[in-house]
Structures are given as C-alpha cells and as structure tokens.
C-alpha cells in the first residue's frame, strides 16, 4: 500500500481546517440556547417559559398624567376619558388591541349598562370591572408584561418564600388583574390605554389610503377668428 506524505503547504492547510472546525464546534457547544417561544393556549395556559422575558409596563398604575414624551397629549386625553367616560376608554382599548370590526360598540355598550346598574343599585361601579378585567389579562399576555403578583413579589424580595409553577402563577396573575380593576378601576383602564397607545397604532390609522380619480371636465374647441 502506497504511503503519501504531505508537503509543508498541505500540512498548514490541514491544520488550519482542523482548527477552524474545532473552534466552530466549541462555539456551538458554548453558545447560549435560543429563546423559548412564548405563547398561550386557547384555555389560557402558558406555553414555553413566559417568566424568561417579562417586561414592565410603560407607565405605573398611578401615573395619571403619563410620561413627558411624545405621547404626553394622548396621556392627558386618557386621564380625561378615564375620569369622565370610562366606557369609551375601555371600548377604545379593546378596539386598539386588534379585534374585529364593531368591537368598540360591543364592549362600550355592555360596559355602560353595567356601569349604570352598579351605580344606581349599589352606589358604586362594582359590576363593570367583572366585564373589563379580561382585557388587562389580554394586554399582559400579548406583550408579556409583568403582572401585579410578580411586581409585589419582586418588590418585597420574597421570591424564594414560595414556589409556584407557571399555571399557578398565571392563575394568581389573573386574580390580581381582577383585584386591580375592582379596587383601582379607573387607574387600571388608564394604564392599559397608555400601554396600548404606545405599542399599537389605532386600527383606523392602518388603513390603506384611497385615491379618488376625478375625471377632467368637458373640453370645448375654440372657434377660429
């Protein structure tokens, strides 16, 4: 059997290929894993690891006047609607979240009825929060925001005092969403409105422009002199 020897140039090329392959293999082994996709099932159960990439709300729940940025005038409008016409603010929040046409009326009118019944028979708005709090949960899930339960846990520094899986955590966050709407209803609506206005354009502003073609007017031939 013939025995071949590599010339110096071929030996250098072989060593270079071996080093490149070794470095790429080491890079692949030491590289961090890709982010786990985050989503929710139809039953409201988390898919993946939603606690991995939790982000905070753009504004606090008691930031009535919002932030001094390009949305400041919109924040003032939100504060005014939250105090005078919460039904309009709630309908606008659901509509901006990306629902089907007619969503504004389908949410604004029932909210108005529950608002009037609660204030007339019970003296305060105790029924509308039952209808509006699922929208807060939808906003929190859509943008993977930190819930009230996680915020309190992080602020108190009691993360290691109890351990819950993702399903229990989500159930706790949903209960906190409901409690937030019951005890701080107007502030919760305003915070949700500021959040969706900063993250999503209004559905009416995303429509394609329509060009109207106007035919030229009738032309007449001038009579010669």
C-alpha positions in Angstrom: 0.0 0.0 0.0 1.4 3.3 -1.0 2.2 5.9 1.7 1.8 9.5 0.9 3.5 12.4 2.7 2.1 15.9 2.8 4.2 18.8 1.7 4.5 21.7 4.2 1.9 23.8 2.4 -0.7 21.0 2.6 0.2 20.4 6.2 -0.6 24.0 7.1 -3.9 23.9 5.2 -4.9 20.7 7.0 -4.0 22.2 10.4 -6.0 25.4 9.5 -9.1 23.4 8.6 -8.8 21.3 11.8 -8.5 24.4 14.0 -11.5 26.1 12.2 -13.6 23.0 12.7 -12.6 22.8 16.4 -13.3 26.4 17.1 -16.8 26.3 15.4 -17.7 23.2 17.4 -16.6 24.8 20.6 -18.6 27.9 19.7 -21.7 25.8 19.1 -21.3 24.0 22.4 -20.7 27.1 24.4 -23.4 29.3 22.7 -26.5 30.1 24.8 -29.7 28.3 23.9 -32.2 30.2 21.8 -35.1 31.9 23.5 -38.0 29.7 24.3 -41.1 30.8 22.3 -43.8 32.3 24.4 -47.5 31.8 23.8 -50.8 30.9 25.3 -53.2 28.1 24.6 -56.9 28.6 24.0 -57.6 27.7 27.6 -55.3 30.5 28.8 -52.4 28.2 29.8 -48.8 29.4 29.2 -46.6 27.8 26.5 -42.9 27.9 27.0 -41.3 30.0 29.7 -43.1 33.3 30.0 -41.1 34.4 33.0 -38.0 34.4 30.9 -38.6 37.7 29.1 -41.1 39.6 31.3 -41.1 43.3 30.7 -42.5 46.1 32.8 -45.4 48.4 31.9 -44.5 51.6 30.2 -46.2 53.7 33.0 -47.2 53.0 36.5 -50.8 52.4 37.5 -50.9 55.7 39.5 -49.2 57.7 36.7 -52.3 59.6 36.0 -50.7 62.2 33.7 -48.5 59.7 32.0 -44.9 60.5 30.9 -43.4 63.6 29.4 -42.7 62.2 26.0 -44.3 62.3 22.5 -47.5 60.6 23.9 -48.0 63.2 26.7 -51.0 64.8 25.0 -52.5 61.4 24.5 -51.9 60.6 28.2 -53.9 63.7 29.1 -56.8 62.5 26.9 -56.6 59.1 28.5 -56.8 60.7 32.0 -59.8 62.8 31.0 -61.7 59.8 29.5 -60.9 57.6 32.4 -62.5 60.1 34.8 -65.5 61.2 32.7 -66.2 58.4 30.2 -64.6 55.1 31.2 -66.9 53.2 28.8 -65.4 55.0 25.8 -61.8 54.3 27.1 -62.5 50.6 27.6 -64.0 50.3 24.2 -61.0 52.1 22.6 -58.6 49.8 24.5 -60.2 46.7 23.2 -60.5 48.1 19.7 -56.9 49.1 19.5 -55.8 45.7 20.8 -56.6 44.4 17.3 -60.1 42.9 17.4 -62.7 42.5 14.7 -64.7 45.5 13.4 -67.6 46.6 15.7 -65.6 45.7 18.8 -65.9 49.2 20.2 -69.7 49.1 20.3 -69.8 45.5 21.5 -67.7 46.5 24.6 -68.7 50.1 25.2 -72.5 49.5 25.3 -72.4 46.5 27.8 -69.9 48.4 29.9 -72.2 51.4 30.0 -75.1 49.2 31.1 -73.1 47.5 33.9 -71.8 50.9 35.0 -75.3 52.4 35.3 -76.7 49.4 37.1 -73.8 49.3 39.6 -74.0 53.0 40.4 -77.9 53.0 40.6 -78.4 49.9 42.7 -75.1 49.6 44.6 -73.8 53.1 44.7 -70.5 52.4 43.0 -69.1 50.8 39.9 -68.9 47.3 41.1 -70.2 45.4 38.0 -68.2 46.8 35.1 -64.8 45.5 36.5 -66.1 41.9 36.0 -66.5 42.7 32.3 -63.4 44.8 31.7 -60.6 42.9 33.6 -60.1 40.2 30.9 -58.8 42.9 28.6 -56.0 43.6 31.1 -55.0 40.0 31.1 -55.0 40.0 27.3 -52.7 43.0 27.2 -50.4 41.5 29.7 -50.2 38.2 27.7 -49.9 39.9 24.3 -46.8 42.0 25.4 -45.6 39.5 28.0 -45.8 42.1 30.8 -45.0 41.7 34.4 -48.2 41.1 36.5 -49.2 42.6 39.8 -48.3 39.4 41.7 -44.8 39.3 40.2 -44.3 43.0 40.9 -45.3 42.7 44.6 -43.1 39.6 44.9 -40.1 41.3 43.3 -40.6 44.5 45.4 -40.9 42.5 48.7 -37.9 40.3 47.9 -39.8 37.1 48.8 -39.2 35.2 45.6 -37.8 32.2 47.5 -40.6 32.0 50.1 -43.0 30.1 47.9 -42.6 28.3 44.6 -45.4 28.1 42.0 -45.4 26.6 38.6 -46.4 28.6 35.5 -50.1 27.6 35.6 -50.4 28.6 39.3 -48.6 31.8 38.6 -50.9 32.7 35.7 -53.9 32.0 37.8 -52.6 34.3 40.5 -51.9 37.0 38.0 -55.4 36.7 36.6 -56.8 37.1 40.1 -54.6 40.2 40.6 -55.9 41.6 37.3 -59.4 41.3 38.6 -58.5 42.8 42.0 -56.7 45.7 40.3 -59.9 46.5 38.3 -62.1 46.2 41.4 -60.1 48.5 43.7 -58.3 50.7 41.1 -60.6 50.5 38.2 -60.2 54.0 36.6 -56.4 53.8 37.1 -56.2 50.4 35.6 -58.1 51.5 32.5 -55.8 54.5 32.1 -52.7 52.4 32.5 -53.9 49.9 29.9 -54.8 52.8 27.5 -51.4 54.3 27.8 -49.8 50.9 27.2 -51.7 50.1 24.0 -51.4 53.6 22.6 -47.6 53.4 22.9 -47.3 49.9 21.5 -50.1 49.7 18.9 -51.5 52.2 16.3 -55.2 52.8 16.1 -56.8 50.4 13.6 -58.3 53.3 11.7 -54.8 54.7 11.1 -53.5 51.5 9.5 -56.0 51.5 6.6 -54.5 52.0 3.1 -55.1 55.4 1.6 -57.8 55.6 -1.0 -57.2 57.7 -4.1 -60.2 59.2 -5.8 -59.8 59.8 -9.6 -61.6 62.8 -10.7 -62.2 62.9 -14.5 -61.3 66.0 -16.3 -64.0 68.5 -17.2 -65.5 68.7 -20.6 -63.3 70.4 -23.2 -64.6 72.6 -25.9 -62.9 73.6 -29.1 -62.4 77.2 -29.6 -63.8 78.8 -32.8 -61.4 80.3 -35.1 -61.4 84.0 -35.8 
